[in-house]
């Protein structure tokens, strides 16, 4: 640690201290922002739950609108109502997409809902297509097709409805025969009356124009030829067995009626339409078999009638086309019932899923609120601990760095005090190669102490040697000479030891210079401030030590001078 701090200058240490304190507070601020970001994330998550609930309710409302439009379409199938359903379904798709973007659970719910709505859309589209095939009104689709066929069949059936004409013809012939039998003028008037009724009925009937014209022509022939016969029968009682041109005309009228007579055809067609409309109104499966049964009856009536084969083929062809289109409509109606059931099943499964989504969102929201409340308390405590820890560590760092600066200053103050008033024996601890200004001051102060001690020891030992030599010169007896010689020997040994110490220190300075030189040569760069200062200190130390050695060389000459004196 001391070596690390010695590499730093005082300003760098102070800057490091401020940097560490700043980092601690940056860490505290970072923790605060992390906590704030966590709170914002929790808020957005809660907002997501609210959005999830809101979208679920909107989906539920839009689904109700879809079902209302669907019911309106089923009650009154129209393209505009089908388009309304599709419009609401498109809005639902947008709501589903928004729900899928909330979170993962919402995405799963939206996927399930989208699958059900896809099934619902397909079934509704199939129902709408089936209704279009059936016919959205009485003039379109299968309904319009079989309606056209049955209208033509009904119109043709009216052409073959001659039951009233045939009955009226028989009544005319009956009155004709009553006239021949009883010669009562009342029967002639009755024949005239019924001929008028027959003519009026033919003129107002729905028979083909050519048939009506033939009947009216034959009726005129009958009326014209009947008058002479009636006069003869009333005047002379000559009835000629009831024969005559009128009789042939009546037979021709009867033949025409037989050629266009299908008994009860029009009534059967009306009965067919009744059961058809019962099915369209109620949708009960009991009516289609009735329609088929009535169709068989009409077919048998047509087959058994005396009308021409071409007319039979036309009528039976229309009946077959009607039955085919009607049964296809029945099949479509059955398909619509099945598709509607499947559509309702898919729609009924959507509502519980939406409710489940809302319930899940409420439950998760309540759980998350409790977790956020607990986490908030923990984060508050942690924030206090982080702030307190940052303050404590800041104080510790400040004390450590301050101590690293103040302690060597105090040691140097004590050493300077020793230099001023006493004999210092200790050194300030230093680190070799340090960049710290205080470390440099300590090295210089230690060098000053070493030089002072060297000079003091050198001066003392030199004085001891001089004193020993003087004592030797002044000794009168052998004992005094021996004692003086011993003192001189001790002084010279001490000086030799000091010279060895100086030589060791010179070697250290030399090694220092050599190390710096080698480093400069290997780095191929200019001298740094630290190396220059080290070289300066080494050179000064060598100069000082060499000055001491030089003073040693002057001592023999001074000694010789003293002896001569």
C-alpha positions in Angstrom: 0.0 0.0 0.0 2.9 2.4 0.9 4.6 1.6 -2.4 1.3 2.3 -4.3 0.7 5.6 -2.5 4.4 6.6 -3.1 3.7 6.4 -6.9 1.1 9.2 -6.6 1.7 12.9 -6.1 -0.1 14.8 -3.4 -2.5 16.4 -6.0 -3.1 13.0 -7.4 -3.8 11.6 -4.0 -6.2 14.4 -3.2 -7.8 13.9 -6.7 -8.0 10.2 -6.1 -9.7 10.9 -2.8 -12.3 13.1 -4.4 -12.7 10.6 -7.3 -13.4 7.8 -4.9 -15.9 9.9 -2.9 -17.5 11.0 -6.2 -17.7 7.3 -7.4 -19.4 6.4 -4.1 -21.9 9.1 -4.6 -22.3 8.2 -8.3 -23.0 4.7 -7.1 -25.6 6.0 -4.7 -27.1 8.1 -7.4 -27.0 5.1 -9.8 -28.8 3.0 -7.1 -31.4 5.7 -6.7 -32.0 5.8 -10.5 -32.1 2.0 -10.6 -34.7 2.1 -7.9 -36.6 4.8 -9.7 -36.5 2.8 -13.0 -37.8 -0.2 -11.1 -40.6 1.9 -9.7 -41.4 3.2 -13.2 -41.3 -0.4 -14.5 -43.7 -1.5 -11.8 -46.0 1.4 -12.7 -45.9 0.5 -16.4 -46.6 -3.1 -15.4 -49.7 -2.0 -13.4 -50.6 0.2 -16.3 -50.3 -2.8 -18.5 -52.8 -4.7 -16.3 -55.2 -1.8 -16.5 -54.8 -1.7 -20.3 -55.3 -5.4 -20.4 -58.6 -5.1 -18.4 -59.7 -2.2 -20.6 -59.0 -4.0 -23.8 -60.8 -7.1 -22.5 -63.9 -5.0 -21.7 -63.7 -3.4 -25.1 -63.4 -6.8 -26.7 -66.4 -7.9 -24.7 -68.4 -4.9 -25.8 -67.4 -5.3 -29.5 -68.3 -9.0 -29.3 -71.8 -8.1 -28.1 -72.0 -5.7 -31.1 -71.0 -8.5 -33.4 -73.6 -10.9 -31.9 -76.3 -8.2 -32.3 -75.4 -7.6 -35.9 -75.4 -11.4 -36.4 -78.8 -11.8 -34.9 -80.1 -8.9 -37.1 -78.7 -10.7 -40.1 -80.3 -14.0 -39.2 -83.7 -12.3 -38.6 -83.5 -10.3 -41.8 -80.7 -11.5 -44.1 -79.2 -8.5 -45.9 -75.8 -7.7 -47.3 -75.5 -4.6 -45.3 -76.0 -6.5 -42.0 -73.4 -9.1 -43.0 -71.0 -6.2 -43.8 -71.8 -4.8 -40.3 -70.7 -8.0 -38.7 -67.5 -8.0 -40.8 -66.8 -4.4 -39.7 -67.1 -5.3 -36.0 -64.9 -8.4 -36.5 -62.2 -6.2 -38.1 -62.4 -3.9 -35.1 -62.1 -7.0 -32.8 -59.0 -8.0 -34.8 -57.4 -4.6 -33.9 -58.3 -5.0 -30.3 -56.8 -8.5 -30.3 -53.6 -7.1 -31.8 -53.4 -4.4 -29.1 -54.1 -7.0 -26.4 -51.3 -9.3 -27.7 -48.8 -6.4 -27.3 -49.4 -6.0 -23.5 -47.6 -9.0 -22.1 -47.0 -12.7 -22.6 -50.1 -13.8 -20.8 -52.2 -11.4 -22.9 -50.5 -12.6 -26.0 -51.6 -16.2 -25.2 -55.1 -15.1 -24.4 -55.2 -13.0 -27.6 -54.0 -16.1 -29.6 -56.8 -18.2 -28.1 -59.4 -15.5 -28.7 -58.1 -15.0 -32.3 -58.5 -18.7 -33.0 -62.1 -18.7 -31.7 -62.9 -15.5 -33.7 -61.4 -17.0 -36.8 -63.7 -20.0 -36.4 -66.6 -17.7 -35.7 -65.8 -15.6 -38.8 -65.5 -18.7 -41.0 -68.8 -20.1 -39.7 -70.6 -16.7 -40.1 -69.2 -16.3 -43.6 -70.4 -19.8 -44.4 -73.9 -18.9 -43.0 -73.9 -15.7 -45.0 -72.9 -17.6 -48.2 -75.6 -20.2 -47.5 -78.2 -17.5 -47.1 -77.0 -15.9 -50.4 -77.4 -19.3 -52.1 -80.8 -19.7 -50.5 -81.7 -16.2 -51.4 -81.6 -13.1 -49.3 -85.1 -12.3 -50.6 -87.9 -14.1 -52.5 -86.4 -13.1 -55.8 -82.8 -14.3 -55.4 -80.9 -17.5 -54.9 -82.6 -20.9 -54.7 -85.7 -19.2 -53.3 -86.1 -17.1 -56.4 -85.3 -20.0 -58.7 -88.0 -22.3 -57.3 -90.3 -19.4 -56.9 -90.0 -18.7 -60.6 -90.6 -22.3 -61.4 -93.7 -22.6 -59.2 -95.1 -19.3 -60.5 -94.9 -20.7 -64.0 -96.4 -23.9 -62.8 -99.2 -22.1 -61.1 -99.9 -20.0 -64.1 -100.0 -23.1 -66.3 -102.2 -24.8 -63.8 -104.7 -22.0 -64.2 -104.8 -22.8 -67.9 -105.8 -26.3 -67.1 -108.4 -25.3 -64.4 -111.6 -26.0 -66.6 -113.7 -27.7 -63.9 -116.2 -24.8 -63.7 -116.5 -24.7 -67.4 -117.0 -28.4 -67.7 -119.6 -28.3 -64.9 -121.4 -25.4 -66.6 -121.3 -27.3 -70.0 -122.9 -30.3 -68.3 -125.6 -28.0 -66.9 -126.3 -26.6 -70.4 -126.6 -30.1 -71.8 -128.9 -31.1 -68.9 -131.2 -28.1 -69.6 -131.1 -29.0 -73.3 -132.3 -32.5 -72.6 -135.0 -31.2 -70.1 -136.3 -29.0 -73.0 -136.6 -32.1 -75.3 -138.3 -34.1 -72.7 -140.8 -31.6 -71.3 -141.1 -28.9 -74.1 -141.0 -26.2 -71.3 -139.9 -22.7 -72.5 -138.2 -22.3 -69.1 -135.5 -24.7 -70.0 -134.7 -22.8 -73.2 -134.3 -19.7 -71.1 -132.1 -21.6 -68.7 -129.9 -22.8 -71.6 -129.6 -19.2 -72.8 -128.7 -18.0 -69.3 -126.0 -20.7 -68.8 -124.6 -20.1 -72.3 -124.1 -16.5 -71.2 -122.5 -17.6 -68.0 -120.2 -20.0 -69.9 -119.2 -17.2 -72.3 -118.5 -14.8 -69.4 -116.5 -17.5 -67.6 -114.4 -18.2 -70.7 -113.7 -14.5 -71.2 -112.6 -14.0 -67.6 -110.6 -17.3 -67.3 -106.8 -17.6 -67.6 -107.0 -20.1 -70.5 -104.7 -19.6 -73.4 -106.1 -17.1 -75.9 -106.4 -19.6 -78.7 -108.2 -22.1 -76.5 -110.6 -19.3 -75.3 -111.2 -18.4 -79.0 -112.0 -21.9 -80.0 -114.4 -22.4 -77.0 -116.2 -19.1 -77.8 -116.5 -20.1 -81.5 -117.9 -23.5 -80.7 -120.2 -21.9 -78.1 -121.5 -19.5 -80.7 -122.0 -22.4 -83.0 -123.9 -24.2 -80.3 -126.1 -21.2 -79.5 -126.9 -20.6 -83.2 -127.8 -24.2 -83.9 -129.7 -24.6 -80.6 -132.4 -22.0 -81.5 -134.0 -23.9 -84.4 -134.0 -27.0 -82.4 -135.6 -25.3 -79.4 -138.4 -23.7 -81.7 -139.1 -27.1 -83.3 -139.2 -28.8 -79.9 -141.6 -26.2 -78.4 -143.9 -25.8 -81.4 -144.3 -29.3 -82.8 -142.6 -31.5 -80.2 -140.1 -32.6 -82.9 -136.9 -33.3 -80.9 -135.2 -35.7 -83.4 -133.9 -37.7 -80.5 -132.0 -34.7 -79.2 -129.6 -34.7 -82.1 -128.4 -31.9 -84.3 -125.5 -29.5 -85.0 -125.8 -28.0 -81.5 -125.0 -31.5 -80.2 -121.9 -31.8 -82.3 -120.8 -28.3 -81.1 -121.3 -29.4 -77.5 -119.2 -32.5 -78.1 -116.4 -30.4 -79.6 -116.5 -28.1 -76.6 -116.3 -31.0 -74.3 -113.3 -32.4 -76.3 -111.5 -29.0 -76.0 -112.1 -29.0 -72.2 -110.9 -32.5 -71.9 -107.8 -31.7 -73.8 -106.9 -28.9 -71.2 -108.3 -30.5 -68.1 -106.0 -31.6 -65.2 -108.3 -32.3 -62.2 -107.5 -30.2 -59.0 -104.1 -29.1 -60.5 -104.4 -25.5 -59.3 -105.6 -26.5 -55.9 -102.7 -28.9 -55.5 -100.2 -26.3 -56.6 -101.7 -23.9 -54.0 -101.4 -26.6 -51.4 -97.7 -27.1 -52.5 -97.1 -23.3 -52.0 -98.7 -23.4 -48.6 -96.3 -26.1 -47.3 -93.4 -24.4 -48.9 -94.2 -21.1 -47.1 -94.8 -23.0 -43.8 -91.2 -24.4 -44.1 -89.8 -20.9 -44.9 -91.7 -19.4 -42.0 -91.1 -22.0 -39.3 -88.1 -24.0 -40.6 -89.7 -27.3 -39.4 -88.4 -30.5 -40.9 -91.9 -31.9 -41.2 -92.8 -29.7 -44.2 -90.3 -30.8 -46.8 -91.7 -34.4 -46.9 -95.2 -32.8 -47.3 -94.0 -30.8 -50.3 -92.5 -33.9 -51.8 -95.7 -35.8 -51.2 -97.8 -33.1 -52.8 -95.4 -33.0 -55.7 -96.0 -36.7 -56.3 -99.7 -36.1 -56.2 -99.4 -33.3 -58.8 -97.2 -35.5 -60.9 -99.7 -38.3 -60.9 -102.5 -35.9 -61.7 -100.6 -34.6 -64.7 -99.7 -38.1 -65.8 -103.3 -39.3 -65.6 -104.8 -36.2 -67.3 -105.8 -36.2 -71.0 -103.6 -33.3 -71.9 -100.9 -33.5 -74.6 -97.6 -35.2 -74.0 -95.8 -31.9 -74.6 -97.9 -30.2 -72.0 -97.3 -33.0 -69.6 -93.5 -32.8 -70.2 -93.5 -29.0 -69.6 -95.6 -29.3 -66.4 -93.6 -32.2 -65.0 -90.3 -30.5 -65.9 -91.3 -27.3 -64.0 -92.4 -29.5 -61.1 -89.0 -31.3 -61.1 -87.1 -28.1 -61.2 -89.1 -26.7 -58.4 -88.6 -29.8 -56.2 -84.8 -29.8 -57.0 -84.4 -26.1 -56.0 -86.6 -26.4 -53.0 -84.8 -29.5 -51.6 -81.5 -27.7 -52.3 -82.9 -24.8 -50.2 -83.8 -27.3 -47.5 -80.3 -28.7 -47.5 -78.9 -25.2 -47.3 -81.2 -24.4 -44.4 -80.0 -27.5 -42.6 -76.4 -26.4 -43.3 -77.2 -23.0 -41.9 -78.6 -24.5 -38.7 -75.4 -26.6 -38.3 -73.1 -23.7 -39.1 -75.1 -21.4 -36.8 -74.7 -23.8 -34.0 -71.0 -24.0 -34.5 -70.8 -20.2 -34.8 -72.7 -19.8 -31.5 -70.5 -22.4 -29.9 -67.3 -20.4 -30.9 -68.9 -17.1 -29.8 -70.0 -18.6 -26.5 -66.5 -19.7 -25.8 -65.1 -16.2 -26.3 -67.0 -14.6 -23.5 -65.7 -16.9 -20.7 -62.2 -16.5 -22.1 -62.5 -12.7 -22.0 -63.9 -12.9 -18.4 -61.0 -15.2 -17.5 -58.6 -12.7 -18.9 -60.1 -9.9 -16.8 -60.1 -12.0 -13.6 -56.5 -13.0 -14.2 -55.5 -9.4 -14.8 -57.3 -8.4 -11.5 -55.6 -11.2 -9.6 -52.1 -10.5 -11.0 -52.6 -6.8 -10.4 -53.5 -7.4 -6.7 -50.5 -9.7 -6.3 -48.2 -7.3 -8.0 -49.4 -4.3 -5.9 -48.6 -6.3 -2.8 -45.2 -7.2 -4.2 -44.5 -3.6 -5.2 -45.4 -2.4 -1.7 -43.1 -4.8 -0.1 -40.3 -4.1 -2.6 -40.7 -0.4 -2.0 -40.1 -0.8 1.7 -37.1 -3.0 1.0 -35.7 -0.5 -1.6 -36.2 2.4 0.9 -34.2 0.5 3.5 -31.6 -0.5 1.0 -31.3 3.1 -0.3 -30.7 4.3 3.3 -28.0 1.6 3.8 -26.3 2.5 0.4 -26.3 6.2 1.3 -25.0 5.5 4.8 -22.4 3.1 3.4 -21.3 5.7 0.8 -20.9 8.3 3.6 -18.9 5.9 5.8 -16.6 4.8 3.0 -16.1 8.4 1.9 -15.0 9.3 5.5 -12.8 6.2 5.6 -11.2 7.0 2.2 -10.7 10.6 3.3 -9.1 9.6 6.6 -6.8 7.0 4.9 -5.6 9.4 2.2 -5.2 12.2 4.7 -3.3 9.9 7.0 -1.0 8.9 4.2 -0.3 12.6 3.6 -0.1 13.8 7.2 1.9 10.9 8.8 5.2 11.4 6.9 4.8 15.2 7.4 4.7 14.7 11.1 7.7 12.3 10.9 9.6 14.9 9.0 8.6 17.6 11.5 10.0 15.4 14.3 13.2 14.7 12.3 13.7 18.4 11.7 13.2 19.1 15.3 15.9 16.6 16.1 18.2 18.3 13.6 17.6 21.6 15.2 17.9 20.7 18.9 19.4 17.3 19.1 20.9 14.3 17.4 18.4 12.5 15.3 18.9 8.7 15.0 15.8 7.7 13.0 14.8 8.2 9.3 11.5 9.0 7.7 10.3 5.8 5.9 10.5 6.3 2.1 9.9 4.2 -1.0 12.5 4.1 -3.7 11.3 5.5 -7.0 8.3 7.2 -5.5 6.7 10.2 -7.2 5.2 11.6 -4.1 6.5 15.1 -3.2 6.5 14.2 0.5 8.4 11.1 -0.3 11.0 13.2 -2.1 11.2 15.6 0.8 11.7 12.6 3.1 14.5 11.3 0.9 16.2 14.7 0.9 15.8 15.0 4.7 17.1 11.5 5.2 20.1 12.4 3.0 20.6 15.6 5.1 20.6 13.5 8.3 23.0 11.0 6.8 25.4 13.8 5.6 25.2 15.5 9.0 25.9 12.3 10.9 28.7 11.5 8.5 30.3 14.9 9.0 29.9 14.8 12.7 31.3 11.3 13.0 34.1 12.2 10.7 34.9 15.3 12.7 34.8 13.5 16.0 37.0 10.6 14.8 39.4 13.1 13.2 39.5 15.0 16.5 40.1 11.7 18.4 42.9 10.8 16.1 44.5 14.3 16.5 44.2 14.0 20.2 45.7 10.6 20.2 48.7 11.8 18.1 49.2 14.7 20.4 49.0 12.4 23.4 51.6 10.2 21.8 53.9 13.0 21.1 53.5 14.3 24.6 54.0 11.0 26.3 57.0 10.7 28.5 56.9 7.2 29.7 56.3 3.9 27.9 52.9 3.4 29.5 51.7 6.7 28.3 53.0 5.9 24.8 51.3 2.5 24.8 48.0 4.1 25.9 48.3 6.8 23.3 49.0 4.2 20.6 46.0 2.2 21.6 43.8 5.4 21.4 45.3 6.2 18.0 44.7 2.7 16.8 41.1 2.8 17.8 40.6 6.2 16.1 42.1 4.9 12.9 39.9 1.7 12.9 36.8 3.9 13.4 37.9 6.1 10.5 38.5 3.1 8.4 35.1 1.7 9.2 33.6 5.1 8.2 35.5 5.1 5.0 34.1 1.7 4.2 30.6 3.0 4.9 31.3 6.0 2.6 32.6 3.6 0.0 29.4 1.5 0.3 27.2 4.6 -0.1 29.2 5.7 -3.2 28.7 2.2 -4.6 24.9 2.6 -4.0 24.9 6.0 -5.8 26.9 4.5 -8.6 24.5 1.6 -9.0 21.6 4.0 -9.0 23.3 6.0 -11.8 24.0 2.8 -13.7 20.4 1.6 -13.4 19.0 4.9 -14.7 21.5 4.9 -17.6 20.5 1.3 -18.6 16.8 2.2 -18.4 17.3 5.2 -20.6 19.3 3.2 -23.1 16.7 0.4 -23.2 13.7 2.8 -23.4 15.4 5.1 -26.0 13.7 8.1 -24.6 14.6 11.4 -22.9 15.3 11.8 -19.2 12.2 12.0 -17.1 11.9 14.4 -14.2 12.1 11.6 -11.6 15.2 10.1 -13.2 16.8 13.6 -13.5 16.2 14.2 -9.8 17.6 10.8 -8.9 20.7 11.5 -10.9 21.0 14.9 -9.2 20.7 13.4 -5.7 23.1 10.7 -6.5 25.7 13.2 -7.9 25.3 15.5 -4.9 25.7 12.6 -2.5 28.8 11.4 -4.3 30.2 14.9 -4.3 29.6 15.2 -0.6 31.1 11.9 0.2 34.1 12.6 -2.0 34.5 16.0 -0.2 34.8 14.0 3.0 37.4 11.7 1.5 39.3 14.7 0.2 39.4 16.1 3.7 40.9 12.8 4.8 43.7 13.3 2.3 44.6 16.6 3.9 45.0 15.2 7.4 48.6 13.7 6.9 49.9 17.0 5.6 48.3 18.8 8.6 49.8 16.2 10.8 53.3 16.7 9.4 53.0 20.4 9.9 52.0 19.9 13.5 55.0 17.6 14.1 57.4 20.1 12.6 56.1 22.8 14.9 
